[in-house]
Amino acid sequence: MSALTLLVIMGVSGAGKTTVGELIAKRLDWPFVDGDDLQPLANIDKMRSGAPLTDEDRGPWLAAIGDWLDVRIKAGEPGVVACSALKRAYRDRLRDGRPQVRIVYLRGSESEIAERLARRKGHFWPPRLLASQFADLEPPGEDEHAIVVDIEETPEAVAKAVIERLP
């Protein structure tokens, strides 16, 4: 496995990006950041109010994630970031000039994820926005060489499946 692998764990809200990303980072002893922690406050307030983000809203957030990736690259360190990266354009932006970035797509059905969101407590993101996330979702194409893992298993099993598929 390359010392400069940077994983972007993507999927809709409730797919388990943070949980799986933290498990992977812990097992590999890599730094981890939750993309939500890099969201501008205005974006969090907008989502908390029940409004989905626009492409324009996501620009500064994607730039902040790119900056985090660049710090890792400059330091010669691997890392894991949880980031919805729902659209191809977002993933292209995160990969642009960063061949170390590998996309991991946590795939699940809308009904399965809705059930998860109904059980989630203490998160700013309202479950009523799930339909907007699925409307925006552009699953990775074959040319993106993403690691695609279905989320039906436990988070530990999903993390293990990702790690096993790393080069």
Contacts in CASP RR format, 6 or more apart in sequence:
PFRMAT RR
TARGET T0000
AUTHOR 0000-0000-0000
METHOD contacts of the structure
MODEL  1
MSALTLLVIMGVSGAGKTTVGELIAKRLDWPFVDGDDLQPLANIDKMRSG
APLTDEDRGPWLAAIGDWLDVRIKAGEPGVVACSALKRAYRDRLRDGRPQ
VRIVYLRGSESEIAERLARRKGHFWPPRLLASQFADLEPPGEDEHAIVVD
IEETPEAVAKAVIERLP
1 28 0 8 1.000
1 166 0 8 1.000
1 167 0 8 1.000
2 78 0 8 1.000
2 100 0 8 1.000
2 167 0 8 1.000
3 76 0 8 1.000
3 77 0 8 1.000
3 78 0 8 1.000
4 72 0 8 1.000
4 73 0 8 1.000
4 76 0 8 1.000
4 77 0 8 1.000
4 78 0 8 1.000
4 100 0 8 1.000
5 78 0 8 1.000
5 79 0 8 1.000
5 100 0 8 1.000
5 102 0 8 1.000
5 166 0 8 1.000
5 167 0 8 1.000
6 69 0 8 1.000
6 72 0 8 1.000
6 73 0 8 1.000
6 78 0 8 1.000
6 79 0 8 1.000
6 80 0 8 1.000
6 81 0 8 1.000
6 98 0 8 1.000
6 100 0 8 1.000
6 101 0 8 1.000
6 102 0 8 1.000
7 21 0 8 1.000
7 24 0 8 1.000
7 78 0 8 1.000
7 79 0 8 1.000
7 80 0 8 1.000
7 81 0 8 1.000
7 101 0 8 1.000
7 102 0 8 1.000
7 103 0 8 1.000
7 104 0 8 1.000
7 162 0 8 1.000
8 65 0 8 1.000
8 81 0 8 1.000
8 83 0 8 1.000
8 85 0 8 1.000
8 91 0 8 1.000
8 94 0 8 1.000
8 101 0 8 1.000
8 102 0 8 1.000
8 103 0 8 1.000
8 104 0 8 1.000
9 17 0 8 1.000
9 20 0 8 1.000
9 21 0 8 1.000
9 24 0 8 1.000
9 80 0 8 1.000
9 81 0 8 1.000
9 82 0 8 1.000
9 83 0 8 1.000
9 104 0 8 1.000
9 106 0 8 1.000
10 17 0 8 1.000
10 83 0 8 1.000
10 84 0 8 1.000
10 85 0 8 1.000
10 86 0 8 1.000
10 91 0 8 1.000
10 103 0 8 1.000
10 104 0 8 1.000
10 105 0 8 1.000
10 106 0 8 1.000
10 140 0 8 1.000
10 146 0 8 1.000
11 17 0 8 1.000
11 84 0 8 1.000
11 85 0 8 1.000
11 86 0 8 1.000
11 105 0 8 1.000
11 106 0 8 1.000
11 107 0 8 1.000
11 137 0 8 1.000
12 84 0 8 1.000
12 86 0 8 1.000
12 108 0 8 1.000
12 113 0 8 1.000
12 130 0 8 1.000
12 133 0 8 1.000
12 134 0 8 1.000
12 137 0 8 1.000
13 84 0 8 1.000
13 113 0 8 1.000
13 117 0 8 1.000
13 125 0 8 1.000
13 129 0 8 1.000
13 130 0 8 1.000
13 133 0 8 1.000
14 113 0 8 1.000
14 116 0 8 1.000
14 117 0 8 1.000
14 120 0 8 1.000
15 106 0 8 1.000
15 107 0 8 1.000
15 108 0 8 1.000
15 113 0 8 1.000
15 116 0 8 1.000
15 151 0 8 1.000
16 82 0 8 1.000
16 106 0 8 1.000
16 116 0 8 1.000
16 151 0 8 1.000
16 155 0 8 1.000
16 158 0 8 1.000
17 34 0 8 1.000
17 82 0 8 1.000
17 83 0 8 1.000
17 84 0 8 1.000
17 106 0 8 1.000
18 34 0 8 1.000
18 36 0 8 1.000
18 82 0 8 1.000
19 155 0 8 1.000
20 82 0 8 1.000
20 104 0 8 1.000
20 106 0 8 1.000
20 155 0 8 1.000
20 158 0 8 1.000
20 159 0 8 1.000
20 162 0 8 1.000
21 32 0 8 1.000
21 80 0 8 1.000
21 82 0 8 1.000
21 159 0 8 1.000
22 32 0 8 1.000
22 80 0 8 1.000
23 155 0 8 1.000
23 156 0 8 1.000
23 159 0 8 1.000
24 30 0 8 1.000
24 32 0 8 1.000
24 80 0 8 1.000
24 159 0 8 1.000
24 162 0 8 1.000
24 163 0 8 1.000
25 31 0 8 1.000
25 32 0 8 1.000
25 79 0 8 1.000
25 80 0 8 1.000
26 32 0 8 1.000
27 159 0 8 1.000
27 163 0 8 1.000
28 78 0 8 1.000
28 80 0 8 1.000
28 163 0 8 1.000
30 77 0 8 1.000
30 78 0 8 1.000
30 79 0 8 1.000
30 80 0 8 1.000
31 72 0 8 1.000
31 77 0 8 1.000
31 78 0 8 1.000
31 79 0 8 1.000
31 80 0 8 1.000
32 79 0 8 1.000
32 80 0 8 1.000
32 81 0 8 1.000
32 82 0 8 1.000
33 68 0 8 1.000
33 80 0 8 1.000
33 81 0 8 1.000
33 82 0 8 1.000
34 81 0 8 1.000
34 82 0 8 1.000
35 61 0 8 1.000
35 65 0 8 1.000
35 81 0 8 1.000
35 82 0 8 1.000
35 83 0 8 1.000
36 44 0 8 1.000
36 82 0 8 1.000
36 124 0 8 1.000
36 125 0 8 1.000
38 61 0 8 1.000
38 64 0 8 1.000
38 65 0 8 1.000
38 68 0 8 1.000
39 61 0 8 1.000
39 64 0 8 1.000
40 60 0 8 1.000
40 61 0 8 1.000
40 64 0 8 1.000
42 57 0 8 1.000
43 53 0 8 1.000
43 57 0 8 1.000
43 58 0 8 1.000
43 60 0 8 1.000
43 61 0 8 1.000
44 124 0 8 1.000
46 53 0 8 1.000
46 57 0 8 1.000
47 53 0 8 1.000
47 124 0 8 1.000
47 125 0 8 1.000
47 126 0 8 1.000
47 129 0 8 1.000
48 124 0 8 1.000
48 125 0 8 1.000
48 126 0 8 1.000
50 126 0 8 1.000
50 128 0 8 1.000
50 129 0 8 1.000
52 129 0 8 1.000
52 132 0 8 1.000
52 133 0 8 1.000
52 136 0 8 1.000
55 87 0 8 1.000
55 89 0 8 1.000
58 90 0 8 1.000
62 90 0 8 1.000
62 93 0 8 1.000
62 94 0 8 1.000
65 81 0 8 1.000
65 83 0 8 1.000
65 94 0 8 1.000
66 93 0 8 1.000
66 94 0 8 1.000
66 98 0 8 1.000
68 81 0 8 1.000
69 81 0 8 1.000
69 94 0 8 1.000
69 98 0 8 1.000
69 100 0 8 1.000
69 101 0 8 1.000
70 98 0 8 1.000
72 78 0 8 1.000
72 79 0 8 1.000
73 98 0 8 1.000
73 100 0 8 1.000
78 100 0 8 1.000
83 90 0 8 1.000
83 94 0 8 1.000
84 90 0 8 1.000
84 133 0 8 1.000
85 91 0 8 1.000
85 94 0 8 1.000
85 103 0 8 1.000
86 133 0 8 1.000
86 136 0 8 1.000
86 137 0 8 1.000
86 138 0 8 1.000
87 136 0 8 1.000
87 137 0 8 1.000
87 138 0 8 1.000
88 138 0 8 1.000
88 140 0 8 1.000
88 141 0 8 1.000
88 144 0 8 1.000
91 103 0 8 1.000
91 140 0 8 1.000
91 144 0 8 1.000
94 101 0 8 1.000
95 101 0 8 1.000
95 103 0 8 1.000
102 145 0 8 1.000
102 146 0 8 1.000
102 147 0 8 1.000
102 166 0 8 1.000
103 140 0 8 1.000
103 144 0 8 1.000
103 145 0 8 1.000
103 146 0 8 1.000
103 147 0 8 1.000
104 146 0 8 1.000
104 147 0 8 1.000
104 148 0 8 1.000
104 149 0 8 1.000
104 162 0 8 1.000
105 139 0 8 1.000
105 140 0 8 1.000
105 146 0 8 1.000
105 147 0 8 1.000
105 148 0 8 1.000
105 149 0 8 1.000
106 149 0 8 1.000
106 151 0 8 1.000
106 158 0 8 1.000
107 139 0 8 1.000
107 148 0 8 1.000
107 149 0 8 1.000
107 150 0 8 1.000
107 151 0 8 1.000
108 150 0 8 1.000
108 151 0 8 1.000
108 152 0 8 1.000
110 130 0 8 1.000
110 131 0 8 1.000
110 134 0 8 1.000
112 151 0 8 1.000
112 152 0 8 1.000
113 130 0 8 1.000
113 151 0 8 1.000
114 127 0 8 1.000
114 130 0 8 1.000
117 127 0 8 1.000
117 130 0 8 1.000
118 127 0 8 1.000
120 127 0 8 1.000
139 148 0 8 1.000
140 146 0 8 1.000
140 148 0 8 1.000
147 162 0 8 1.000
147 165 0 8 1.000
147 166 0 8 1.000
149 158 0 8 1.000
149 161 0 8 1.000
149 162 0 8 1.000
149 165 0 8 1.000
151 158 0 8 1.000
153 161 0 8 1.000
END
